[in-house]
Amino acid sequence: MKKSIIKYHLMALGVLLLVACGGGSSSSSSGGSSASSATNCQTKAVTLSSGLPPGMAAMAAMSSSYITSVAVSGSNVVIVTKDVPNHPSPYCPTSSSVNTVAGCTNEAQSLSSPNYYNNLLFGSTNYAQNPSFIAVGTSNSQASPSTTFKYTLTLPLQPTCASSSTDTSLDAIGAASNGIVFFNQYAAGNAVLTGEVAGFDRFGGHPAQSGNYHYHMEPRYLTTTTIGGNLSGSQSALIGWALDGFPIYGPTNSSGAAVSLDACHGEYHATTEYPAGIYHYHVGNSSPYIVGCYAGTPGTKVLTP
């Protein structure tokens, strides 16, 4: 009897984690953040480096296991990423009976437990891996592999402040500097992340039920040197770009100045890459975690198998 009850609860947890995460579609979802005025936004011309926004050349130079291309197209920059983590994850498929994902290194679940994010937000150290694996198909198992997913994100080269901010939506709201897409602060159905945060690996990522890996919160591989052996990790690092073209940074400013964020989770300040100043977002430990709303006009996102 006790075994049956335990089995039932484990099945219920699996269903919860299976359906929790929104995304997996290239179309916009009805779930999104509440748009508010980006009161800190100021438009300033960006000095491009090698035709790309400062810091983006490193993304373009990444292995083809992770990045297909990063190129200028008219007034936009187009990022085509395979959305495969360049750090280990328990969500990388390992079964010898299926295709593994190039560049995706599996690691033990125990390395992600206790759960940093769950402990930080909700006072729990429990890690509960969800049943999906990275880019192996919609069966949420290693039994039915598919080709690796591809995200195509089109961002403005010269981000400008819009007359009013725009809601973010479910699915990709930008890309990290290692090619992994950012999702907003909601799970499927516009639900808070309380249920699925337990499944975030130690770097802050997990796959949606279709297998597309993503970060909802601080990507710790990019912001710290204490895990994963990334010696370039920094709390003030440039860690990616939002769909409106504005850059995203770690939780602190490189100058040591206090972070003062508006409703979109952004501020105007000098950064290492933009010494003359630019509006930019910061990741943080409270909702909306990354981008609360778009201060500029967002570009497009397309997910294809």
Summary of the structure (lengths in Angstrom):
residues: 305
radius of gyration: 18.6
end to end distance: 43.5
largest distance: 67.4
contacts: 1070
relative contact order: 0.21
helix: 15%
strand: 23%
